[in-house]
Amino acid sequence: MMNQSFECFDHERSVQQIAGSLSCAIRQVDAAVSLLETGNTIPFIARYRKEVTGGLDEIALRKIEDAFGKARELAQRKTTILKTIDEQGLLTAVLHEQIRSCTDKHVLENVYSPFKPKRRTRAAIARERGLQPLADILLQQKVLNRSRSDVLSPFVSPGNGVPDKEAALQGACDIVAEHWSEDAETRRWLAGQAAGFGQMAAKVKRGKIDSGRKFEMYFDHQEAVKRVPSHRFLAMKRGEAEGVLRIGLKLDDAFVLRKLTPQLAHNRRFEFHRDLSATVKDCYERLLLPAVESSVLQGLKEKSDEEAIRVFAKNMRELLLAPPAGPQVTIGIDPGFRTGCKVVVVDGTGRFIDSATIYPTPPRNDLERAGKTLSDMVSRFDARLIAIGNGTASRETDAFVTEVIRSRALDVTKVVVSESGASIYSASPLAASEYPDLDVTVRGAISIAHRLQDPLAELVKIDPKSIGVGQYQHDVNQTLLKKTLEREVESCVNSVGVDVNMASSALLSCVAGIGPKLAQRIVDYRDANGRFETRRQLCSIPKLGRKAFEQAAGFLRIRDGDQPLDNSSVHPESYYVVKQMAAHMELEPQRLIGDPTVVARLNAADFVDDQFGLPTIEDILSELAKPGRDPRNEFRVAKFVEGVDELTDLREGMVLEGVITNVTKFGAFIDLGVHQDGLIHISQLADQYVQDPGDVVTVGDIVRVKVLEVDLQRRRIAVSRKMAMGA
């Protein structure tokens, strides 16, 4: 055993490497890591510790957190590998340093490959039969000046499974092939060839042509590894998973063998040169190529997963931050045919008031009674909004509601909203705890109403994967997907802020420093003791300690409480600064809140002290000028064209308004008021070249498009945004 430490994690070196890769100052990365390791949340650090990190935003902090986590994981893997090799008695000083200095996980595994515990391979069997010494002779490739027969004869052992000289040579060549295949430099070179010149190939499996038509474009497909986009690779992987496609890596085998053969079988004068040249081919085809193929495909999968998850997270963010309709009495309708439409009324705070079932759709078509019920509910509760779910029977219900509003002159606005995930929420334990006495269908209608009032507050109750705004969300790394989406939810919730007296436990659990257990304790305390009048009251909640309060307080809002600053993003730790500002102006502190003209007369630099620098002071002044401002856009409603309710109503050349429902790498999907979303291909998004559709449109955007093509058979709509500009 070597007298060396197996511990590989170097904090200082990791910080330096991360700083270099992210183009940050070392002190910034070091400060961020220190804050994270002492239990601070990223929203808190980004908002309230700008002086410490040099103004790093959430994106940079997430990258630092991830990079530091990967550095720790790599170090742990190195430690495990070093211990394993040392236990084998094979750890040298050179190998020890080679492993410690490795910065790439794939390279690390290549270095470790010769020392991995082996399954019972052809080479392992040959070693059991005593052929390792013969393999060593072949590997040395020194001219022997002996006949081949003389060299091989001593290794013939029928009783040991080596019946003749040919068997001895074959077994030794198997050992040689395995040895070559484990060489780190050879693997690195071949991986470079695969990355630079390899082709990603897909073929349809025998007998799967008819059943796998949805993967038809990949039945005989080749594409450069370095150019294959994430959505196509994930589509091919799905085809493989469903047993339709066979995917793999194609290289220029002849070129590779021309390069490898003289490198590995390097001595032409060696008596067994021809055998070793054949072994190179065997090594490549049987061992090297499958190993590199596996590594390349794994790398492509990781890259594609990351890209798809990034798109999903971006779409999710736009959906979460969709403009809220606000605290208005809202009617929610969950459409249906046979079982009717469930109708609910919620007040401006989202509290459930009343429900009914109407049957305006087939088979009953009870339009008169349904119209009377709906108009009575609008009038009786003075409803201002009607939210219609976009699922089954949505368009029929939308047409009915439109006619009721028109014929009865109702002063109410209708909006079709996404109901993705509403059914999952309505059957969840959370929904059951919120509405224990209501049917699941009624809960679903309530969720639809809430989504219009405040999308963020409602969507946090639903598993992000059920919301349907991503590419291949069921095919990507589920752990990474969950982590990324949870981060996005956390970021959105904290950027908006949460009314502690109205928020559900699901929403509160997303606030920095507060998890599900603390969130439930806050709700229980509120239910038992009434509304909170100050942020400081939160400290009375069992197990809500100083650290949790520090992290959460700035993101919690208390409207109409005892302390006006509690309804702002000003953190309690800096309330004294506001008092100093007020004293400087000879005013009461509350006079500063919401009066931009007064705030504009303050000089931020005058209030910098040892605790808070200029960035924090400027944030305080900005918040005082517009306290509790909502970062979300103003609420707007898309105007669908009347009479365009079905796919058959669409005509080429029509210019329509719609709502972006999903953004992918190849374009964006848009709701046009019919039963099928249209596709704006990336080439039709703008007049100029578009690299990323997300740079042009986001989920929830209301845009005008021109209909290019309607495929009734395949139920596909192609539309153009660029051709509708100016139309």
C-alpha positions as a printed Julia matrix, in Angstrom:
727×3 Matrix{Float64}:
   0.0     0.0     0.0
   1.31    3.4    -0.95
   1.87    5.88    1.8
  -0.26    8.52    0.1
  -3.64   10.09    0.81
  -6.6     8.96   -1.25
  -8.5    12.19   -0.6
  -8.73   14.01   -3.94
 -10.93   17.02   -3.3
  -9.02   20.3    -3.42
 -11.3    23.21   -2.49
  -8.95   25.96   -3.64
  -8.14   24.28   -6.94
 -11.83   23.6    -7.63
 -12.7    27.25   -7.02
  -9.94   28.35   -9.39
 -11.08   25.96  -12.12
 -14.74   27.0   -11.78
 -13.8    30.67  -11.88
 -11.85   30.1   -15.07
 -14.57   28.08  -16.8
 -17.33   30.56  -15.89
 -15.24   33.72  -16.42
 -15.81   34.86  -12.83
 -13.37   36.27  -10.32
 -11.96   33.71   -7.9
 -13.21   35.78   -4.96
 -16.75   35.71   -6.38
 -16.79   31.93   -6.71
 -15.19   31.47   -3.29
 -17.76   33.78   -1.68
 -20.66   32.04   -3.42
 -19.44   28.59   -2.38
 -18.96   29.73    1.23
 -22.48   31.14    1.36
 -23.97   27.99   -0.15
 -22.06   25.72    2.22
 -23.37   27.65    5.23
 -26.99   27.01    4.3
 -27.9    30.08    2.27
 -30.33   29.68   -0.61
 -29.62   30.94   -4.09
 -32.6    33.36   -4.25
 -31.45   34.88   -0.95
 -27.81   35.17   -2.04
 -28.73   36.7    -5.42
 -31.11   39.25   -3.89
 -29.58   40.13   -0.51
 -25.87   39.31   -0.67
 -24.78   41.19   -3.81
 -21.89   42.88   -2.04
 -20.46   39.55   -0.92
 -20.61   37.86   -4.35
 -19.88   40.89   -6.5
 -23.41   40.93   -7.88
 -23.69   37.33   -9.13
 -27.21   36.57  -10.37
 -29.2    33.34   -9.94
 -27.98   31.86  -13.22
 -24.31   32.33  -12.31
 -24.92   31.01   -8.79
 -26.66   27.9   -10.14
 -23.7    27.26  -12.46
 -21.28   27.6    -9.54
 -23.39   25.29   -7.39
 -23.53   22.66  -10.15
 -19.85   22.93  -11.02
 -18.82   22.63   -7.39
 -21.09   19.62   -6.95
 -19.58   17.94  -10.03
 -16.08   18.65   -8.7
 -16.96   16.9    -5.44
 -18.48   13.93   -7.29
 -15.4    13.59   -9.49
 -13.14   13.76   -6.44
 -15.16   11.06   -4.68
 -14.91    8.83   -7.75
 -11.14    9.36   -7.87
 -10.87    8.37   -4.21
 -12.85    5.19   -4.83
 -10.7     4.29   -7.84
  -7.45    4.92   -5.98
  -8.53    2.72   -3.09
  -9.6    -0.07   -5.46
  -6.31   -0.06   -7.38
  -4.31    0.15   -4.16
  -6.12   -2.91   -2.77
  -4.98   -4.76   -5.91
  -1.37   -3.79   -5.1
  -1.05   -2.02   -8.46
  -1.05    1.66   -7.46
   2.15    3.4    -8.51
   3.17    6.99   -7.84
   2.73    7.85  -11.53
  -0.74    6.31  -11.67
  -1.68    8.01   -8.4
  -0.8    11.43   -9.82
  -2.44   10.67  -13.17
  -5.74    9.9   -11.45
  -5.55   12.83   -9.03
  -4.91   15.33  -11.83
  -7.67   14.04  -14.12
 -10.4    16.63  -14.84
 -12.73   14.65  -17.12
 -14.9    11.78  -15.9
 -14.71    9.89  -19.22
 -10.92   10.12  -19.3
 -10.85    9.0   -15.66
 -12.86    5.88  -16.48
 -10.54    5.09  -19.38
  -7.54    5.27  -17.02
  -9.34    3.01  -14.56
 -10.51    0.53  -17.22
  -7.54   -1.92  -16.99
  -8.06   -2.2   -13.22
 -11.8    -2.74  -13.15
 -13.02   -6.06  -11.8
 -13.61   -8.14  -14.94
 -16.51  -10.27  -15.86
 -15.56  -13.67  -17.37
 -14.38  -12.45  -20.77
 -12.51  -14.39  -23.44
  -9.31  -12.83  -22.11
 -10.14  -13.82  -18.54
 -10.7   -17.44  -19.61
  -7.38  -17.39  -21.48
  -5.61  -16.16  -18.34
  -7.2   -18.97  -16.34
  -5.7   -21.38  -18.87
  -2.2   -20.03  -18.22
  -1.8   -18.01  -21.42
  -0.8   -14.65  -19.89
   2.97  -15.34  -20.39
   2.36  -16.03  -24.08
   0.34  -12.82  -24.33
   3.25  -10.93  -22.72
   5.56  -12.28  -25.43
   3.16  -11.07  -28.11
   2.8    -7.64  -26.48
   6.59   -7.12  -26.38
   6.84   -7.81  -30.14
  10.57   -8.58  -29.91
  12.08  -10.69  -32.66
  12.44  -14.17  -31.15
  14.57  -15.95  -33.74
  12.59  -19.09  -33.02
   9.92  -20.87  -34.92
   6.3   -20.16  -34.15
   5.85  -23.77  -33.19
   8.63  -23.64  -30.62
   7.1   -20.54  -29.04
   3.6   -21.96  -28.85
   4.28  -25.58  -27.9
   4.97  -25.01  -24.16
   1.48  -23.5   -23.76
  -0.46  -26.44  -25.18
  -2.34  -28.13  -22.31
  -5.36  -30.24  -23.31
  -6.24  -30.85  -19.69
  -6.32  -27.07  -19.12
  -8.5   -26.3   -22.11
  -5.7   -25.57  -24.61
  -5.81  -28.56  -27.0
  -3.36  -27.27  -29.62
  -1.05  -24.47  -30.69
  -3.82  -22.62  -32.58
  -5.92  -22.5   -29.4
  -2.95  -21.21  -27.41
  -2.33  -18.43  -29.95
  -6.01  -17.47  -30.09
  -6.26  -17.26  -26.31
  -3.14  -15.12  -26.06
  -4.46  -12.85  -28.83
  -7.69  -12.43  -26.85
  -5.63  -11.2   -23.9
  -3.69   -8.83  -26.18
  -6.94   -7.47  -27.7
  -8.33   -6.73  -24.25
  -5.09   -5.07  -23.19
  -5.09   -2.8   -26.23
  -8.77   -1.97  -25.79
  -8.08   -0.69  -22.27
  -5.33    1.7   -23.3
  -6.44    5.21  -22.32
  -4.62    6.97  -25.19
  -6.11    4.64  -27.81
  -9.59    5.16  -26.44
  -9.08    8.92  -26.32
  -7.96    9.01  -29.95
 -10.87    6.87  -31.12
 -13.34    8.98  -29.1
 -11.94   12.05  -30.87
 -12.5    10.39  -34.24
 -16.06    9.55  -33.25
 -16.79   13.08  -32.03
 -15.23   14.76  -35.08
 -16.1    12.42  -37.93
 -18.53    9.81  -36.63
 -22.06    9.31  -37.91
 -25.11    8.7   -35.77
 -27.0     5.92  -37.58
 -30.56    4.65  -37.16
 -32.2     1.67  -38.87
 -35.68    0.22  -38.6
 -35.81   -3.26  -37.08
 -37.11   -6.17  -39.09
 -40.89   -6.39  -38.98
 -41.38   -2.95  -37.41
 -42.06   -0.86  -40.52
 -45.84   -0.82  -40.18
 -46.09   -0.52  -36.39
 -43.38    2.14  -36.14
 -44.58    4.66  -38.71
 -44.24    7.61  -36.34
 -40.47    7.05  -36.53
 -40.48    6.74  -40.33
 -37.99    9.56  -40.92
 -35.41    7.55  -38.94
 -35.89    4.2   -40.71
 -32.63    4.76  -42.63
 -31.04    7.82  -41.14
 -27.46    9.04  -40.76
 -26.26   12.29  -39.25
 -22.93   13.64  -38.08
 -22.42   13.08  -34.36
 -21.23   16.65  -33.89
 -24.36   18.08  -35.56
 -27.24   15.91  -34.35
 -29.69   18.14  -32.43
 -31.09   17.08  -29.1
 -34.68   16.63  -30.25
 -33.72   14.26  -33.07
 -31.41   12.2   -30.89
 -34.1    11.87  -28.22
 -36.63   10.91  -30.9
 -34.27    8.15  -32.09
 -33.72    6.99  -28.51
 -37.46    6.79  -28.0
 -37.74    4.73  -31.18
 -35.06    2.42  -29.82
 -36.82    2.15  -26.45
 -40.08    1.21  -28.2
 -38.31   -1.53  -30.13
 -38.69    0.12  -33.54
 -35.18    1.42  -34.24
 -31.63    0.22  -33.85
 -29.2     3.09  -33.33
 -25.44    3.1   -33.29
 -22.19    4.76  -34.27
 -20.61    4.52  -37.72
 -16.96    5.32  -38.37
 -14.67    5.03  -41.37
 -13.47    1.57  -40.33
 -10.82    1.32  -43.03
  -9.27    4.64  -42.02
  -9.32    3.75  -38.33
  -7.64    0.39  -38.95
  -4.99    2.01  -41.16
  -4.12    4.29  -38.25
  -4.39    1.75  -35.43
  -2.64   -1.23  -36.99
   0.89    0.25  -37.29
   0.55    1.81  -33.83
  -0.41   -1.41  -32.09
   1.2    -4.09  -34.27
   4.33   -2.03  -34.76
   7.08   -4.61  -35.51
   6.75   -6.08  -38.99
   9.73   -8.4   -38.34
   8.04  -10.02  -35.37
   7.18  -13.66  -36.01
   3.55  -13.14  -35.04
   3.04   -9.77  -36.79
   0.31  -11.07  -39.11
  -1.58  -12.51  -36.14
  -1.28   -9.25  -34.23
  -2.54   -7.29  -37.26
  -5.63   -9.52  -37.28
  -5.93   -8.96  -33.53
  -6.01   -5.2   -34.07
  -9.08   -5.67  -36.29
 -10.7    -7.94  -33.68
  -9.86   -5.51  -30.89
 -11.42   -2.64  -32.83
 -14.59   -4.4   -33.94
 -15.28   -6.44  -30.82
 -14.04   -4.23  -27.99
 -12.96   -0.7   -28.88
 -15.81    0.31  -31.18
 -18.61   -0.91  -28.86
 -16.94    0.82  -25.89
 -16.52    4.11  -27.75
 -20.0     3.8   -29.23
 -21.41    3.4   -25.73
 -19.42    6.4   -24.5
 -20.44    8.58  -27.46
 -24.1     7.65  -27.17
 -23.97    8.31  -23.45
 -22.41   11.7   -24.1
 -25.04   12.55  -26.71
 -27.77   11.47  -24.31
 -26.39   13.67  -21.54
 -26.05   16.64  -23.9
 -29.53   16.1   -25.35
 -31.04   15.71  -21.89
 -29.47   18.97  -20.74
 -30.69   20.82  -23.82
 -34.22   19.42  -23.63
 -34.42   20.17  -19.9
 -33.18   23.7   -20.54
 -35.99   24.23  -23.06
 -38.5    22.69  -20.65
 -37.32   24.89  -17.79
 -37.51   28.03  -19.93
 -41.06   27.2   -21.05
 -41.99   26.36  -17.49
 -40.69   29.7   -16.29
 -42.74   31.59  -18.86
 -45.83   29.64  -17.87
 -45.27   30.23  -14.17
 -44.73   33.92  -14.75
 -47.72   34.28  -17.06
 -49.69   37.47  -16.33
 -52.29   36.92  -13.59
 -55.86   38.09  -14.16
 -55.83   39.18  -10.55
 -58.17   39.02   -7.54
 -61.49   39.05   -9.38
 -64.52   36.83   -8.93
 -63.94   34.06  -11.46
 -66.02   31.24  -12.89
 -64.11   28.09  -13.79
 -65.52   25.59  -16.28
 -64.19   22.07  -16.75
 -65.76   21.06  -20.11
 -67.2    17.64  -20.86
 -69.68   15.79  -23.06
 -71.59   12.93  -21.45
 -70.96   13.97  -17.84
 -71.56   17.65  -18.57
 -69.48   20.73  -17.73
 -68.53   21.36  -14.09
 -68.94   25.06  -13.24
 -67.53   26.7   -10.09
 -67.32   30.2    -8.68
 -64.34   31.44   -6.65
 -64.01   34.88   -5.05
 -61.14   37.33   -5.49
 -59.05   35.46   -2.92
 -59.61   32.14   -4.68
 -62.09   30.86   -2.07
 -64.64   28.39   -3.41
 -68.21   29.76   -3.34
 -70.57   27.66   -5.47
 -70.75   24.96   -8.14
 -73.15   23.55  -10.71
 -73.22   21.08  -13.61
 -74.51   22.15  -17.02
 -75.06   20.17  -20.23
 -74.58   22.48  -23.25
 -72.71   19.85  -25.28
 -73.72   16.55  -26.93
 -75.43   14.27  -26.23
 -77.87   16.38  -24.15
 -77.38   19.81  -25.79
 -79.45   21.49  -23.05
 -78.42   24.96  -24.17
 -81.33   26.88  -22.68
 -81.01   25.6   -19.14
 -77.19   25.72  -19.27
 -77.29   29.33  -20.47
 -79.64   30.36  -17.7
 -77.52   28.66  -15.03
 -74.32   30.3   -16.25
 -75.82   33.8   -16.63
 -77.44   33.54  -13.19
 -74.07   32.66  -11.62
 -72.38   35.59  -13.39
 -75.05   38.02  -12.16
 -75.48   36.6    -8.66
 -71.77   36.68   -7.8
 -70.8    39.61  -10.04
 -68.23   37.45  -11.81
 -65.73   39.3   -14.02
 -63.94   36.37  -15.61
 -64.8    32.95  -17.02
 -61.96   30.41  -17.31
 -62.61   27.5   -19.69
 -60.35   24.45  -19.64
 -58.82   23.54  -22.99
 -59.43   19.78  -22.78
 -62.22   17.58  -24.12
 -65.26   19.57  -25.34
 -63.38   22.83  -24.84
 -64.21   24.4   -28.19
 -67.87   23.43  -27.99
 -68.05   24.9   -24.5
 -66.19   28.02  -25.62
 -68.7    28.57  -28.45
 -71.59   28.12  -26.01
 -70.13   30.62  -23.51
 -69.46   33.11  -26.3
 -73.11   32.95  -27.37
 -74.37   33.29  -23.77
 -72.23   36.4   -23.22
 -73.41   37.9   -26.53
 -77.11   37.07  -26.29
 -77.47   38.06  -22.64
 -75.12   41.07  -22.81
 -73.01   39.9   -19.89
 -70.14   42.11  -18.76
 -67.64   39.32  -18.35
 -64.43   38.22  -20.1
 -63.9    34.58  -21.1
 -60.48   32.99  -21.44
 -59.5    29.48  -22.52
 -56.74   28.27  -20.19
 -54.53   25.2   -20.21
 -55.79   22.44  -17.97
 -52.67   20.27  -18.27
 -52.17   18.55  -14.95
 -55.48   19.77  -13.48
 -56.85   16.23  -13.33
 -53.68   15.06  -11.58
 -53.98   17.86   -9.03
 -57.71   17.23   -8.48
 -57.04   13.6    -7.5
 -53.97   14.42   -5.38
 -53.74   14.31   -1.56
 -53.15   18.09   -1.63
 -56.46   18.72   -3.42
 -58.21   16.35   -1.04
 -56.84   18.25    1.95
 -57.8    21.63    0.44
 -61.3    20.55   -0.62
 -62.15   17.37    1.32
 -65.9    17.59    0.7
 -65.78   18.23   -3.05
 -65.79   15.83   -5.99
 -62.58   15.55   -8.04
 -64.31   17.09  -11.06
 -65.26   20.15   -9.01
 -61.69   20.44   -7.74
 -60.5    20.39  -11.36
 -62.8    23.32  -12.24
 -61.52   25.24   -9.21
 -57.96   24.67  -10.39
 -58.87   26.04  -13.84
 -60.34   29.2   -12.25
 -57.27   29.64  -10.04
 -54.96   29.29  -13.04
 -56.53   32.36  -14.57
 -56.42   34.37  -11.34
 -52.81   33.52  -10.5
 -51.04   30.9   -12.65
 -48.01   30.76  -10.37
 -49.93   30.07   -7.18
 -51.86   27.24   -8.8
 -49.2    25.61  -10.95
 -46.85   25.06   -8.0
 -49.37   22.46   -6.8
 -48.78   20.29   -9.85
 -45.84   18.08  -10.81
 -44.07   20.17  -13.48
 -43.81   17.12  -15.77
 -47.61   17.03  -15.96
 -47.89   20.55  -17.32
 -46.8    19.59  -20.84
 -44.43   22.33  -21.95
 -41.33   20.28  -22.65
 -39.64   18.06  -25.21
 -39.43   14.36  -24.41
 -39.81   15.03  -20.7
 -40.36   11.34  -19.99
 -37.21   10.33  -21.88
 -34.64   12.57  -20.22
 -32.73   12.13  -16.97
 -35.53   12.3   -14.42
 -33.31   13.28  -11.49
 -31.85   16.22  -13.41
 -35.28   17.19  -14.74
 -36.8    17.23  -11.25
 -33.91   19.24   -9.83
 -33.99   21.79  -12.67
 -37.74   22.32  -12.56
 -37.79   22.63   -8.78
 -35.13   25.32   -9.1
 -37.2    27.14  -11.72
 -40.3    27.04   -9.55
 -38.3    28.32   -6.58
 -36.84   31.14   -8.66
 -40.23   32.23  -10.02
 -41.99   32.14   -6.66
 -39.29   34.18   -4.96
 -39.05   36.72   -7.76
 -42.79   37.45   -7.43
 -43.11   37.17   -3.63
 -45.79   35.42   -1.6
 -48.65   36.8     0.49
 -48.16   34.85    3.71
 -51.8    35.35    4.74
 -53.28   33.89    1.54
 -50.73   31.41    0.22
 -51.28   27.67    0.2
 -48.77   25.36    1.82
 -47.67   24.31   -1.7
 -46.8    27.9    -2.59
 -45.16   28.66    0.74
 -42.98   25.55    0.46
 -41.29   27.12   -2.6
 -40.14   30.19   -0.67
 -36.4    30.3     0.05
 -35.62   28.63    3.39
 -39.1    27.08    3.75
 -39.79   23.47    2.83
 -43.05   21.48    2.94
 -42.97   20.91    6.71
 -42.39   24.55    7.64
 -44.95   25.64    5.06
 -47.59   23.46    6.68
 -46.67   24.79   10.12
 -47.16   28.35    8.83
 -50.62   27.46    7.49
 -51.55   25.63   10.71
 -50.39   28.6    12.81
 -52.37   30.97   10.58
 -55.49   28.83   10.87
 -55.17   28.66   14.66
 -54.15   32.26   15.39
 -55.52   34.32   12.52
 -53.62   36.43    9.98
 -50.05   37.57   10.43
 -49.65   41.29   11.13
 -45.84   41.39   10.93
 -43.07   39.3     9.44
 -41.54   38.94   12.91
 -44.57   36.91   14.02
 -43.23   34.1    11.88
 -40.5    33.59   14.49
 -43.21   32.31   16.87
 -43.81   29.28   14.66
 -42.27   26.09   16.07
 -39.02   25.05   14.33
 -38.91   28.18   12.18
 -35.49   29.28   13.32
 -33.31   32.31   12.73
 -31.74   30.93    9.55
 -35.07   30.04    7.95
 -36.46   33.48    8.81
 -33.39   35.19    7.36
 -33.71   33.29    4.08
 -37.5    33.64    3.71
 -38.48   37.0     5.19
 -37.66   39.17    2.18
 -39.84   37.04   -0.11
 -42.91   36.99    2.14
 -45.47   39.77    1.94
 -47.93   41.01    4.56
 -50.52   43.35    3.11
 -52.2    45.92    5.37
 -50.07   44.84    8.33
 -48.52   46.8    11.19
 -45.24   47.39    9.35
 -45.62   48.87    5.82
 -42.19   47.56    4.79
 -43.46   44.01    5.35
 -45.33   44.35    2.03
 -42.12   44.96    0.12
 -38.96   43.11   -0.83
 -36.94   45.17    1.66
 -35.43   42.65    4.06
 -36.08   43.16    7.81
 -32.32   43.2     8.36
 -32.16   46.51    6.47
 -35.23   48.25    7.91
 -32.85   50.45    9.91
 -31.51   51.84    6.62
 -35.01   53.01    5.68
 -35.3    54.69    9.08
 -32.01   56.49    8.42
 -33.32   57.62    5.03
 -36.53   58.92    6.58
 -34.61   60.75    9.32
 -32.38   62.3     6.65
 -35.51   63.65    4.91
 -37.14   64.54    8.24
 -40.1    62.32    7.4
 -41.86   59.33    8.9
 -40.61   56.07    7.31
 -44.0    55.29    5.76
 -43.81   58.57    3.79
 -40.97   57.1     1.75
 -42.96   54.06    0.68
 -44.57   54.41   -2.71
 -43.53   58.01   -3.35
 -40.95   57.98   -6.17
 -40.53   61.77   -6.13
 -39.38   61.72   -2.51
 -37.2    58.65   -3.07
 -35.55   60.29   -6.08
 -34.15   62.98   -3.79
 -32.12   60.43   -1.83
 -28.49   59.7    -2.72
 -27.76   55.97   -2.35
 -24.08   56.54   -1.56
 -25.04   58.48    1.61
 -26.36   55.33    3.26
 -23.6    52.84    2.5
 -22.17   51.32    5.69
 -20.11   48.32    6.83
 -23.05   45.95    6.35
 -24.66   47.1     3.12
 -22.99   48.46    0.03
 -24.27   50.43   -2.93
 -26.1    47.52   -4.71
 -28.31   46.8    -1.7
 -29.0    50.48   -1.04
 -30.01   50.97   -4.68
 -32.31   47.94   -4.45
 -33.94   49.43   -1.34
 -34.54   52.76   -3.07
 -35.98   51.02   -6.13
 -38.36   49.02   -3.94
 -39.42   52.07   -1.92
 -40.35   53.85   -5.15
 -42.58   50.95   -6.27
 -43.18   48.68   -3.29
 -44.43   45.15   -3.86
 -44.32   45.52   -7.66
 -45.19   42.39   -9.6
 -42.51   41.51  -12.19
 -45.11   39.74  -14.37
 -46.54   41.38  -17.49
 -49.99   42.89  -17.74
 -52.82   40.43  -18.33
 -54.04   40.16  -21.94
 -56.51   37.89  -23.72
 -56.03   36.48  -27.23
 -58.86   37.29  -29.63
 -59.81   34.1   -31.44
 -61.69   34.58  -34.71
 -65.39   33.75  -34.38
 -66.46   30.88  -36.57
 -63.0    29.29  -36.53
 -63.61   26.51  -34.05
 -62.56   23.37  -35.91
 -59.64   22.25  -38.04
 -61.95   22.26  -41.06
 -62.66   25.98  -40.53
 -59.06   26.91  -41.29
 -58.04   28.08  -44.75
 -54.62   28.76  -46.22
 -53.85   32.45  -46.1
 -55.92   33.2   -42.99
 -54.28   35.61  -40.53
 -55.17   34.69  -36.96
 -54.22   35.6   -33.41
 -53.18   32.87  -31.02
 -51.31   31.98  -27.85
 -47.9    30.28  -27.8
 -48.33   27.02  -25.86
 -44.9    25.41  -26.2
 -41.45   26.31  -27.51
 -39.06   23.66  -28.84
 -35.69   23.67  -30.61
 -37.41   23.35  -34.01
 -40.14   25.96  -33.54
 -43.16   26.9   -31.44
 -46.69   25.58  -31.05
 -49.65   27.97  -31.03
 -53.27   27.68  -29.9
 -55.48   29.17  -32.63
 -58.84   28.39  -31.06
 -59.29   25.0   -32.76
 -58.8    21.51  -31.37
 -55.19   21.24  -32.57
 -52.18   23.47  -31.96
 -50.4    24.81  -35.02
 -46.63   24.7   -35.58
 -44.57   27.78  -36.34
 -41.41   26.2   -37.76
 -38.17   27.91  -36.69
 -37.76   29.14  -40.28
 -41.15   30.91  -40.05
 -40.65   32.71  -36.75
 -38.95   35.89  -37.97
 -37.54   37.66  -41.03
 -33.99   37.11  -39.82
 -32.13   33.89  -38.98
 -33.29   32.36  -35.68
 -30.9    30.1   -33.79
 -33.12   29.54  -30.75
 -36.93   29.92  -31.0
 -36.93   30.96  -27.35
 -35.15   34.16  -28.37
 -38.2    35.19  -30.43
 -41.28   33.84  -28.62
 -42.08   32.48  -25.18
 -44.92   30.44  -23.73
 -47.96   32.63  -23.19
 -47.08   35.19  -25.89
 -50.02   36.39  -28.01
 -48.92   36.57  -31.66
 -50.41   36.84  -35.15
 -49.75   34.12  -37.7
 -50.66   33.25  -41.27
 -51.95   29.77  -42.1
 -49.64   28.03  -44.59
 -51.04   24.51  -44.71
 -53.78   22.43  -43.08
 -53.32   18.64  -43.17
 -56.69   17.24  -42.11
 -55.6    13.6   -42.35
 -52.62   13.99  -40.01
 -54.28   16.84  -38.06
 -51.35   19.22  -38.59
 -51.36   22.98  -39.04
 -48.38   24.88  -40.42
 -48.38   28.63  -39.79
 -45.96   31.53  -40.24
 -45.33   34.39  -37.87
 -42.99   36.24  -40.22
 -45.57   36.25  -43.03
 -48.18   37.76  -40.7
 -46.02   40.69  -39.7
 -47.64   43.82  -41.02
 -50.64   41.87  -42.32
